[in-house]
Amino acid sequence: MKLDEIRTKIDKIDRELLVLLQERMGLALRSTKFKDTISDPAREEALLSRAERLNLDLVERSFTRQLLETIIRESKRLQGEDRPLVAFQGEHGAYGEVASRRLMPAGAFIPCLEFVDVFRGVEEGYLDLGVVPVENSLEGAVTQVNDLLTTTDLKVIGETKIPVRHCLLATRGTDYREIRVVYSHPQALAQCRGFLMRNKLEPFPYYDTAGAAKMLARENPKATAAIASRLSAELYDLDVIKEGIEDGASNSTRFLLLSREAHPGPGEKTSIIFAVPHEAGKLYDVLRLFAEAGVNLTRIASMPLRSDPGNYSFFLDFEGSLHQPEIAALLERVRGLAIGLKVLGSYPADTSAG
């Protein structure tokens, strides 16, 4: 190999080491939910001894021990900060992490493989908060999340709308004219359909936008790019070939912040889920209550009831708080007309421009 090739490989390994170190620190933070104290001298010594027994001819045992001692010390420092563990679906760099950083800037951001892992982790107390996408301005409701909301006991305590600026990412030095294949989450590929068709790029679905970026950095397949966030490019040291490749200029995703406890303050917005008998005019009767009370609806969506596919659950967001007597009275009238009513909570409305 030539010097440039050697240095490129070294850079890639360094990148991998830092990504793995990030993952290790996240796991260390998660471990605090299962133990009473941060320090565990017996386990630390066992870990150090095991590492020293590795037969690595280029890495001195004294260096191995020193390195791991430094990692353990930093891990314990992080655990001592007692940051709230904020879960999102996907890999580091996903839009869920972008939303998490906005909603909980002081949090520790924990990636989960599936949306259900976010819900279960928060429900069971292994994670403190969860951030999930509920709707996209181009592709509509995120069906799996809406389905999970119908069965969870978690409360909505916040929201944020994240502008989705999809980037075409490639490894350093890639000639964009050679790109033929693009990996990303199916929703991201759908949101960039026009760009892909114009440039004759073949889309390949992947489980996550940031996961596609991570795979690209790790495997460096030829003639291949990924669609993901600018944050993914920064985390995985990828080139941004083109930014803003989504088909709609107003593309954005609304995320909800979930907790086991309701928001302590009054909030300006409330989310509910309800069902009505499958009879003509029943939905209108419920919506008329909001109109007569002068309550502004900000979202209405529907999906079939899993237990009764002939009927539907309706998702309603409106301005107002459960702490307001008139809103509490309104919901009691809704309860009288609905088959079931689930109040997800009142929370501060996102008033940012996005």
ROMARVO-731123 format. One record per residue (C-alpha): residue in one letter; x, y, z. Coordinates in steps of 0.5 Angstrom, whole numbers, padded with zeros to 4 digits, always signed. Example, Ala and Ser with C-alpha at 12.3 -4.5 7.8 and 13.67 -1.06 7.14 Angstrom:
A+0025-0009+0016 S+0027-0002+0014 
END
This chain:
M+0000+0000+0000 K+0002+0007-0001 L+0002+0012+0004 D-0004+0016+0003 E-0008+0009+0003 I-0005+0007+0009 R-0007+0014+0012 T-0014+0013+0010 K-0014+0006+0013 I-0012+0009+0020 D-0017+0015+0019 K-0022+0010+0018 I-0020+0006+0024 D-0020+0012+0028 R-0027+0014+0026 E-0029+0007+0028 L-0026+0007+0035 L-0029+0013+0037 V-0036+0011+0034 L-0035+0005+0038 L-0033+0009+0044 Q-0039+0013+0044 E-0043+0006+0044 R-0040+0004+0050 M-0041+0010+0054 G-0048+0010+0052 L-0049+0002+0055 A-0045+0005+0061 L-0050+0010+0062 R-0056+0005+0061 S-0053+0000+0066 T-0054+0005+0072 K-0061+0003+0072 F-0059-0004+0074 K-0054-0002+0080 D-0054+0001+0086 T-0047+0004+0086 I-0043+0007+0080 S-0037+0004+0082 D-0036-0004+0082 P-0028-0005+0083 A-0029-0013+0083 R-0032-0012+0076 E-0027-0007+0074 E-0021-0011+0076 A-0024-0017+0072 L-0024-0013+0066 L-0017-0010+0066 S-0014-0017+0068 R-0018-0020+0062 A-0016-0015+0057 E-0008-0016+0059 R-0009-0023+0058 L-0010-0021+0050 N-0004-0024+0046 L-0003-0017+0042 D+0004-0017+0040 L+0004-0009+0038 V+0000-0007+0044 E+0004-0007+0051 R+0000-0010+0056 S+0001-0003+0061 F-0002+0001+0055 T-0008-0003+0055 R-0009-0003+0062 Q-0008+0005+0062 L-0013+0006+0056 L-0018+0002+0059 E-0017+0005+0066 T-0018+0012+0062 I-0024+0009+0059 I-0027+0007+0066 R-0026+0013+0069 E-0029+0017+0064 S-0035+0012+0064 K-0036+0013+0071 R-0035+0021+0071 L-0041+0021+0066 Q-0045+0016+0070 G-0044+0021+0076 E-0047+0027+0072 D-0054+0023+0072 R-0056+0026+0066 P-0064+0023+0063 L-0063+0018+0058 V-0067+0020+0052 A-0069+0014+0047 F-0070+0015+0040 Q-0070+0010+0034 G-0065+0009+0030 E-0057+0010+0030 H-0053+0016+0032 G-0055+0022+0027 A-0062+0020+0026 Y-0067+0025+0026 G-0070+0023+0032 E-0063+0025+0035 V-0064+0031+0032 A-0071+0032+0036 S-0068+0029+0042 R-0062+0034+0042 R-0067+0040+0041 L-0072+0037+0046 M-0067+0035+0052 P-0061+0039+0051 A-0058+0036+0057 G-0060+0029+0056 A-0056+0023+0054 F-0058+0020+0047 I-0059+0013+0047 P-0061+0009+0040 C-0066+0004+0040 L-0067-0001+0034 E-0075-0001+0034 F-0080+0004+0036 V-0083-0001+0041 D-0076-0001+0044 V-0077+0006+0046 F-0084+0005+0048 R-0082-0001+0053 G-0075+0002+0055 V-0079+0008+0058 E-0085+0004+0060 E-0081-0001+0064 G-0076+0005+0067 Y-0070+0003+0064 L-0070+0009+0060 D-0072+0016+0062 L-0076+0019+0056 G-0077+0017+0049 V-0077+0021+0043 V-0082+0019+0037 P-0084+0022+0030 V-0092+0022+0030 E-0093+0025+0023 N-0089+0028+0017 S-0091+0034+0012 L-0090+0030+0006 E-0091+0022+0008 G-0097+0023+0013 A-0098+0019+0020 V-0092+0015+0022 T-0097+0009+0023 Q-0093+0004+0028 V-0092+0010+0033 N-0099+0012+0032 D-0101+0005+0033 L-0096+0004+0040 L-0099+0011+0042 T-0106+0007+0043 T-0104+0002+0048 T-0099+0006+0052 D-0099+0009+0059 L-0094+0014+0057 K-0096+0021+0057 V-0094+0026+0052 I-0090+0032+0055 G-0087+0036+0049 E-0087+0036+0042 T-0082+0039+0037 K-0082+0040+0029 I-0076+0038+0026 P-0074+0041+0019 V-0072+0035+0015 R-0066+0037+0010 H-0064+0031+0007 C-0057+0030+0005 L-0054+0026+0000 L-0047+0023+0003 A-0041+0019+0001 T-0035+0017+0003 R-0029+0022+0003 G-0026+0023-0004 T-0032+0020-0008 D-0033+0022-0015 Y-0041+0024-0015 R-0041+0022-0022 E-0040+0015-0020 I-0045+0014-0015 R-0051+0009-0018 V-0054+0006-0011 V-0057+0010-0005 Y-0059+0007+0001 S-0064+0010+0007 H-0070+0009+0010 P-0076+0008+0006 Q-0079+0014+0008 A-0073+0018+0006 L-0073+0015+0000 A-0080+0017-0002 Q-0079+0024+0000 C-0073+0024-0005 R-0076+0020-0010 G-0076+0026-0015 F-0068+0027-0014 L-0067+0020-0015 M-0071+0019-0021 R-0068+0026-0024 N-0061+0023-0023 K-0062+0016-0025 L-0060+0013-0018 E-0063+0006-0015 P-0066+0007-0008 F-0064+0001-0003 P-0069+0001+0003 Y-0065+0001+0010 Y-0067+0001+0017 D-0065+0008+0019 T-0062+0014+0015 A-0057+0014+0020 G-0056+0007+0020 A-0055+0008+0012 A-0049+0013+0014 K-0046+0009+0019 M-0046+0003+0014 L-0043+0007+0009 A-0037+0010+0013 R-0036+0003+0015 E-0036-0001+0009 N-0035+0004+0004 P-0038+0000-0002 K-0037+0003-0009 A-0041+0007-0013 T-0046+0008-0007 A-0049+0014-0003 A-0053+0015+0003 I-0059+0019+0005 A-0059+0022+0012 S-0058+0028+0016 R-0052+0033+0016 L-0051+0031+0023 S-0050+0024+0021 A-0045+0027+0016 E-0041+0030+0022 L-0041+0024+0026 Y-0039+0019+0021 D-0034+0023+0017 L-0038+0023+0011 D-0038+0028+0005 V-0044+0032+0004 I-0045+0031-0004 K-0052+0035-0004 E-0056+0038+0001 G-0064+0039+0001 I-0065+0034-0004 E-0072+0032-0001 D-0078+0034-0006 G-0082+0038-0002 A-0079+0045+0001 S-0083+0045+0007 N-0081+0038+0009 S-0082+0037+0017 T-0083+0032+0022 R-0086+0033+0028 F-0084+0029+0034 L-0087+0028+0041 L-0083+0027+0048 L-0086+0021+0052 S-0085+0020+0060 R-0088+0016+0065 E-0091+0022+0068 A-0095+0028+0066 H-0092+0034+0064 P-0092+0038+0071 G-0094+0045+0068 P-0101+0047+0065 G-0098+0047+0057 E-0102+0050+0052 K-0103+0044+0047 T-0107+0037+0049 S-0107+0030+0045 I-0112+0025+0046 I-0114+0019+0042 F-0122+0016+0042 A-0126+0012+0038 V-0134+0013+0036 P-0139+0008+0035 H-0139+0006+0027 E-0145+0010+0026 A-0147+0016+0021 G-0146+0022+0025 K-0142+0020+0031 L-0135+0023+0029 Y-0139+0029+0027 D-0142+0030+0034 V-0135+0029+0037 L-0132+0034+0033 R-0138+0039+0034 L-0137+0039+0041 F-0130+0043+0040 A-0133+0047+0035 E-0138+0050+0040 A-0133+0051+0045 G-0129+0055+0040 V-0123+0050+0041 N-0118+0050+0035 L-0116+0043+0033 T-0109+0043+0030 R-0109+0036+0028 I-0114+0030+0026 A-0112+0023+0024 S-0115+0016+0024 M-0113+0009+0023 P-0116+0002+0024 L-0117-0001+0031 R-0113-0007+0031 S-0119-0010+0035 D-0124-0008+0031 P-0122-0007+0024 G-0129-0004+0022 N-0128+0002+0027 Y-0123+0007+0027 S-0118+0011+0033 F-0118+0018+0032 F-0112+0022+0034 L-0114+0029+0036 D-0109+0035+0038 F-0112+0042+0040 E-0110+0048+0043 G-0112+0048+0051 S-0110+0045+0057 L-0113+0039+0062 H-0112+0045+0067 Q-0117+0049+0064 P-0124+0047+0067 E-0127+0049+0061 I-0123+0044+0057 A-0124+0038+0063 A-0131+0039+0062 L-0131+0039+0054 L-0127+0032+0055 E-0132+0029+0060 R-0138+0031+0054 V-0133+0027+0049 R-0132+0021+0054 G-0140+0021+0054 L-0140+0020+0046 A-0134+0016+0045 I-0133+0008+0046 G-0126+0010+0049 L-0122+0016+0051 K-0115+0016+0052 V-0112+0023+0054 L-0104+0023+0052 G-0103+0029+0056 S-0102+0037+0056 Y-0096+0040+0054 P-0092+0046+0052 A-0093+0047+0044 D-0087+0048+0040 T-0088+0055+0037 S-0081+0055+0033 A-0081+0056+0026 G-0077+0050+0025 
END
